[in-house]
Amino acid sequence: MPKRDPVELAAHLVAALYAATSGRRGRFRRIDDCAARAGITKPADIERAVRTAEEAGFLVRQVDEPLVMLTELGRHAAHPRGDGKR
């Protein structure tokens, strides 16, 4: 089976994180919960999704815990209307 596209994985993860936080600022969520919500189950795919979204500036990863939070750019990108204002 071919590897899943990391940009697609990241997009699904960012959208799931946006939904999990209702688009609110400053809300960390568990990586595995967001990945499950996004339908990403393989550990390698989860890591690629997080790394790709982090490198694009859409999320930040907590250093000592498996948590992620959307940046302003990530909130804007995931917002249904694209404006990120809530």
CNS distance restraints for C-alpha pairs under 8 A (distance, minus, plus):
assign (resid   4 and name CA) (resid   8 and name CA) 7.54 0.50 0.50
assign (resid   4 and name CA) (resid   9 and name CA) 7.08 0.50 0.50
assign (resid   4 and name CA) (resid  45 and name CA) 7.29 0.50 0.50
assign (resid   5 and name CA) (resid   9 and name CA) 6.29 0.50 0.50
assign (resid   6 and name CA) (resid  10 and name CA) 6.02 0.50 0.50
assign (resid   6 and name CA) (resid  45 and name CA) 7.58 0.50 0.50
assign (resid   6 and name CA) (resid  48 and name CA) 5.91 0.50 0.50
assign (resid   6 and name CA) (resid  49 and name CA) 5.67 0.50 0.50
assign (resid   6 and name CA) (resid  52 and name CA) 6.42 0.50 0.50
assign (resid   7 and name CA) (resid  11 and name CA) 6.11 0.50 0.50
assign (resid   7 and name CA) (resid  49 and name CA) 7.20 0.50 0.50
assign (resid   7 and name CA) (resid  52 and name CA) 6.63 0.50 0.50
assign (resid   7 and name CA) (resid  53 and name CA) 7.74 0.50 0.50
assign (resid   8 and name CA) (resid  12 and name CA) 6.30 0.50 0.50
assign (resid   9 and name CA) (resid  13 and name CA) 6.19 0.50 0.50
assign (resid   9 and name CA) (resid  40 and name CA) 7.40 0.50 0.50
assign (resid   9 and name CA) (resid  45 and name CA) 7.22 0.50 0.50
assign (resid   9 and name CA) (resid  46 and name CA) 7.77 0.50 0.50
assign (resid   9 and name CA) (resid  48 and name CA) 7.55 0.50 0.50
assign (resid   9 and name CA) (resid  49 and name CA) 4.94 0.50 0.50
assign (resid  10 and name CA) (resid  14 and name CA) 6.03 0.50 0.50
assign (resid  10 and name CA) (resid  48 and name CA) 7.63 0.50 0.50
assign (resid  10 and name CA) (resid  49 and name CA) 4.19 0.50 0.50
assign (resid  10 and name CA) (resid  50 and name CA) 6.36 0.50 0.50
assign (resid  10 and name CA) (resid  52 and name CA) 5.97 0.50 0.50
assign (resid  10 and name CA) (resid  53 and name CA) 5.12 0.50 0.50
assign (resid  11 and name CA) (resid  15 and name CA) 6.13 0.50 0.50
assign (resid  11 and name CA) (resid  49 and name CA) 7.90 0.50 0.50
assign (resid  11 and name CA) (resid  53 and name CA) 7.48 0.50 0.50
assign (resid  12 and name CA) (resid  16 and name CA) 6.11 0.50 0.50
assign (resid  12 and name CA) (resid  38 and name CA) 5.42 0.50 0.50
assign (resid  13 and name CA) (resid  17 and name CA) 6.11 0.50 0.50
assign (resid  13 and name CA) (resid  34 and name CA) 6.28 0.50 0.50
assign (resid  13 and name CA) (resid  35 and name CA) 5.93 0.50 0.50
assign (resid  13 and name CA) (resid  38 and name CA) 5.57 0.50 0.50
assign (resid  13 and name CA) (resid  40 and name CA) 7.98 0.50 0.50
assign (resid  13 and name CA) (resid  49 and name CA) 6.66 0.50 0.50
assign (resid  13 and name CA) (resid  50 and name CA) 7.49 0.50 0.50
assign (resid  14 and name CA) (resid  18 and name CA) 6.10 0.50 0.50
assign (resid  14 and name CA) (resid  53 and name CA) 7.21 0.50 0.50
assign (resid  14 and name CA) (resid  58 and name CA) 7.26 0.50 0.50
assign (resid  14 and name CA) (resid  59 and name CA) 7.63 0.50 0.50
assign (resid  14 and name CA) (resid  70 and name CA) 7.42 0.50 0.50
assign (resid  14 and name CA) (resid  74 and name CA) 6.94 0.50 0.50
assign (resid  14 and name CA) (resid  78 and name CA) 6.55 0.50 0.50
assign (resid  15 and name CA) (resid  19 and name CA) 6.24 0.50 0.50
assign (resid  15 and name CA) (resid  38 and name CA) 7.67 0.50 0.50
assign (resid  15 and name CA) (resid  78 and name CA) 5.47 0.50 0.50
assign (resid  16 and name CA) (resid  20 and name CA) 6.06 0.50 0.50
assign (resid  16 and name CA) (resid  34 and name CA) 5.61 0.50 0.50
assign (resid  16 and name CA) (resid  35 and name CA) 7.46 0.50 0.50
assign (resid  16 and name CA) (resid  37 and name CA) 5.97 0.50 0.50
assign (resid  16 and name CA) (resid  38 and name CA) 5.47 0.50 0.50
assign (resid  17 and name CA) (resid  21 and name CA) 6.16 0.50 0.50
assign (resid  17 and name CA) (resid  29 and name CA) 7.22 0.50 0.50
assign (resid  17 and name CA) (resid  34 and name CA) 5.67 0.50 0.50
assign (resid  17 and name CA) (resid  69 and name CA) 7.51 0.50 0.50
assign (resid  17 and name CA) (resid  70 and name CA) 7.20 0.50 0.50
assign (resid  18 and name CA) (resid  22 and name CA) 5.80 0.50 0.50
assign (resid  18 and name CA) (resid  23 and name CA) 4.86 0.50 0.50
assign (resid  18 and name CA) (resid  24 and name CA) 7.83 0.50 0.50
assign (resid  18 and name CA) (resid  70 and name CA) 7.27 0.50 0.50
assign (resid  18 and name CA) (resid  75 and name CA) 6.70 0.50 0.50
assign (resid  18 and name CA) (resid  78 and name CA) 6.35 0.50 0.50
assign (resid  18 and name CA) (resid  79 and name CA) 7.58 0.50 0.50
assign (resid  19 and name CA) (resid  23 and name CA) 6.46 0.50 0.50
assign (resid  20 and name CA) (resid  29 and name CA) 7.51 0.50 0.50
assign (resid  20 and name CA) (resid  34 and name CA) 7.29 0.50 0.50
assign (resid  21 and name CA) (resid  25 and name CA) 8.00 0.50 0.50
assign (resid  21 and name CA) (resid  27 and name CA) 6.18 0.50 0.50
assign (resid  21 and name CA) (resid  28 and name CA) 7.90 0.50 0.50
assign (resid  21 and name CA) (resid  29 and name CA) 7.64 0.50 0.50
assign (resid  23 and name CA) (resid  75 and name CA) 6.27 0.50 0.50
assign (resid  23 and name CA) (resid  79 and name CA) 7.28 0.50 0.50
assign (resid  23 and name CA) (resid  84 and name CA) 7.70 0.50 0.50
assign (resid  23 and name CA) (resid  86 and name CA) 7.26 0.50 0.50
assign (resid  24 and name CA) (resid  86 and name CA) 7.23 0.50 0.50
assign (resid  25 and name CA) (resid  70 and name CA) 7.32 0.50 0.50
assign (resid  25 and name CA) (resid  71 and name CA) 7.76 0.50 0.50
assign (resid  25 and name CA) (resid  72 and name CA) 7.65 0.50 0.50
assign (resid  25 and name CA) (resid  75 and name CA) 7.97 0.50 0.50
assign (resid  26 and name CA) (resid  69 and name CA) 6.66 0.50 0.50
assign (resid  26 and name CA) (resid  70 and name CA) 7.52 0.50 0.50
assign (resid  27 and name CA) (resid  69 and name CA) 5.77 0.50 0.50
assign (resid  27 and name CA) (resid  70 and name CA) 7.59 0.50 0.50
assign (resid  28 and name CA) (resid  67 and name CA) 5.85 0.50 0.50
assign (resid  28 and name CA) (resid  68 and name CA) 5.23 0.50 0.50
assign (resid  28 and name CA) (resid  69 and name CA) 4.50 0.50 0.50
assign (resid  28 and name CA) (resid  70 and name CA) 7.82 0.50 0.50
assign (resid  29 and name CA) (resid  33 and name CA) 7.41 0.50 0.50
assign (resid  29 and name CA) (resid  34 and name CA) 7.14 0.50 0.50
assign (resid  29 and name CA) (resid  67 and name CA) 5.26 0.50 0.50
assign (resid  29 and name CA) (resid  68 and name CA) 5.54 0.50 0.50
assign (resid  29 and name CA) (resid  69 and name CA) 6.49 0.50 0.50
assign (resid  30 and name CA) (resid  34 and name CA) 6.43 0.50 0.50
assign (resid  30 and name CA) (resid  66 and name CA) 5.81 0.50 0.50
assign (resid  30 and name CA) (resid  67 and name CA) 4.43 0.50 0.50
assign (resid  30 and name CA) (resid  68 and name CA) 6.43 0.50 0.50
assign (resid  31 and name CA) (resid  35 and name CA) 6.07 0.50 0.50
assign (resid  31 and name CA) (resid  66 and name CA) 5.69 0.50 0.50
assign (resid  31 and name CA) (resid  67 and name CA) 5.30 0.50 0.50
assign (resid  31 and name CA) (resid  68 and name CA) 6.09 0.50 0.50
assign (resid  32 and name CA) (resid  36 and name CA) 6.04 0.50 0.50
assign (resid  32 and name CA) (resid  46 and name CA) 7.83 0.50 0.50
assign (resid  32 and name CA) (resid  66 and name CA) 7.81 0.50 0.50
assign (resid  33 and name CA) (resid  37 and name CA) 6.19 0.50 0.50
assign (resid  34 and name CA) (resid  38 and name CA) 6.13 0.50 0.50
assign (resid  35 and name CA) (resid  39 and name CA) 6.12 0.50 0.50
assign (resid  35 and name CA) (resid  40 and name CA) 4.93 0.50 0.50
assign (resid  35 and name CA) (resid  41 and name CA) 6.74 0.50 0.50
assign (resid  35 and name CA) (resid  46 and name CA) 6.38 0.50 0.50
assign (resid  36 and name CA) (resid  40 and name CA) 5.59 0.50 0.50
assign (resid  36 and name CA) (resid  41 and name CA) 6.22 0.50 0.50
assign (resid  40 and name CA) (resid  45 and name CA) 6.63 0.50 0.50
assign (resid  40 and name CA) (resid  46 and name CA) 6.20 0.50 0.50
assign (resid  41 and name CA) (resid  45 and name CA) 7.21 0.50 0.50
assign (resid  41 and name CA) (resid  46 and name CA) 6.94 0.50 0.50
assign (resid  42 and name CA) (resid  46 and name CA) 6.22 0.50 0.50
assign (resid  43 and name CA) (resid  47 and name CA) 6.20 0.50 0.50
assign (resid  44 and name CA) (resid  48 and name CA) 6.16 0.50 0.50
assign (resid  45 and name CA) (resid  49 and name CA) 6.02 0.50 0.50
assign (resid  46 and name CA) (resid  50 and name CA) 6.21 0.50 0.50
assign (resid  47 and name CA) (resid  51 and name CA) 5.99 0.50 0.50
assign (resid  48 and name CA) (resid  52 and name CA) 5.90 0.50 0.50
assign (resid  49 and name CA) (resid  53 and name CA) 6.10 0.50 0.50
assign (resid  50 and name CA) (resid  54 and name CA) 5.92 0.50 0.50
assign (resid  50 and name CA) (resid  59 and name CA) 7.96 0.50 0.50
assign (resid  51 and name CA) (resid  55 and name CA) 6.02 0.50 0.50
assign (resid  52 and name CA) (resid  56 and name CA) 6.20 0.50 0.50
assign (resid  53 and name CA) (resid  57 and name CA) 6.34 0.50 0.50
assign (resid  53 and name CA) (resid  58 and name CA) 5.28 0.50 0.50
assign (resid  53 and name CA) (resid  59 and name CA) 6.03 0.50 0.50
assign (resid  54 and name CA) (resid  58 and name CA) 5.73 0.50 0.50
assign (resid  54 and name CA) (resid  59 and name CA) 5.03 0.50 0.50
assign (resid  54 and name CA) (resid  60 and name CA) 5.82 0.50 0.50
assign (resid  54 and name CA) (resid  61 and name CA) 7.39 0.50 0.50
assign (resid  57 and name CA) (resid  71 and name CA) 6.99 0.50 0.50
assign (resid  57 and name CA) (resid  73 and name CA) 6.73 0.50 0.50
assign (resid  57 and name CA) (resid  74 and name CA) 6.96 0.50 0.50
assign (resid  58 and name CA) (resid  70 and name CA) 5.87 0.50 0.50
assign (resid  58 and name CA) (resid  71 and name CA) 5.41 0.50 0.50
assign (resid  58 and name CA) (resid  72 and name CA) 7.50 0.50 0.50
assign (resid  58 and name CA) (resid  73 and name CA) 5.53 0.50 0.50
assign (resid  58 and name CA) (resid  74 and name CA) 3.76 0.50 0.50
assign (resid  58 and name CA) (resid  75 and name CA) 7.45 0.50 0.50
assign (resid  58 and name CA) (resid  77 and name CA) 7.78 0.50 0.50
assign (resid  59 and name CA) (resid  68 and name CA) 6.47 0.50 0.50
assign (resid  59 and name CA) (resid  69 and name CA) 5.39 0.50 0.50
assign (resid  59 and name CA) (resid  70 and name CA) 4.23 0.50 0.50
assign (resid  59 and name CA) (resid  71 and name CA) 5.03 0.50 0.50
assign (resid  59 and name CA) (resid  74 and name CA) 6.07 0.50 0.50
assign (resid  60 and name CA) (resid  68 and name CA) 5.57 0.50 0.50
assign (resid  60 and name CA) (resid  69 and name CA) 5.42 0.50 0.50
assign (resid  60 and name CA) (resid  70 and name CA) 6.44 0.50 0.50
assign (resid  60 and name CA) (resid  71 and name CA) 6.74 0.50 0.50
assign (resid  61 and name CA) (resid  66 and name CA) 7.40 0.50 0.50
assign (resid  61 and name CA) (resid  67 and name CA) 5.86 0.50 0.50
assign (resid  61 and name CA) (resid  68 and name CA) 4.46 0.50 0.50
assign (resid  61 and name CA) (resid  69 and name CA) 6.63 0.50 0.50
assign (resid  62 and name CA) (resid  66 and name CA) 6.47 0.50 0.50
assign (resid  62 and name CA) (resid  67 and name CA) 5.22 0.50 0.50
assign (resid  62 and name CA) (resid  68 and name CA) 5.96 0.50 0.50
assign (resid  62 and name CA) (resid  69 and name CA) 8.00 0.50 0.50
assign (resid  70 and name CA) (resid  74 and name CA) 5.20 0.50 0.50
assign (resid  70 and name CA) (resid  75 and name CA) 5.91 0.50 0.50
assign (resid  71 and name CA) (resid  75 and name CA) 6.14 0.50 0.50
assign (resid  72 and name CA) (resid  76 and name CA) 6.13 0.50 0.50
assign (resid  72 and name CA) (resid  84 and name CA) 7.75 0.50 0.50
assign (resid  73 and name CA) (resid  77 and name CA) 6.12 0.50 0.50
assign (resid  74 and name CA) (resid  78 and name CA) 6.07 0.50 0.50
assign (resid  75 and name CA) (resid  79 and name CA) 5.95 0.50 0.50
assign (resid  75 and name CA) (resid  84 and name CA) 5.45 0.50 0.50
assign (resid  76 and name CA) (resid  82 and name CA) 5.60 0.50 0.50
assign (resid  76 and name CA) (resid  83 and name CA) 5.51 0.50 0.50
assign (resid  76 and name CA) (resid  84 and name CA) 3.95 0.50 0.50
assign (resid  76 and name CA) (resid  85 and name CA) 7.60 0.50 0.50
assign (resid  77 and name CA) (resid  82 and name CA) 5.90 0.50 0.50
assign (resid  77 and name CA) (resid  83 and name CA) 7.88 0.50 0.50
assign (resid  77 and name CA) (resid  84 and name CA) 7.25 0.50 0.50
assign (resid  78 and name CA) (resid  82 and name CA) 6.79 0.50 0.50
assign (resid  78 and name CA) (resid  84 and name CA) 7.47 0.50 0.50
assign (resid  79 and name CA) (resid  83 and name CA) 6.31 0.50 0.50
assign (resid  79 and name CA) (resid  84 and name CA) 5.06 0.50 0.50
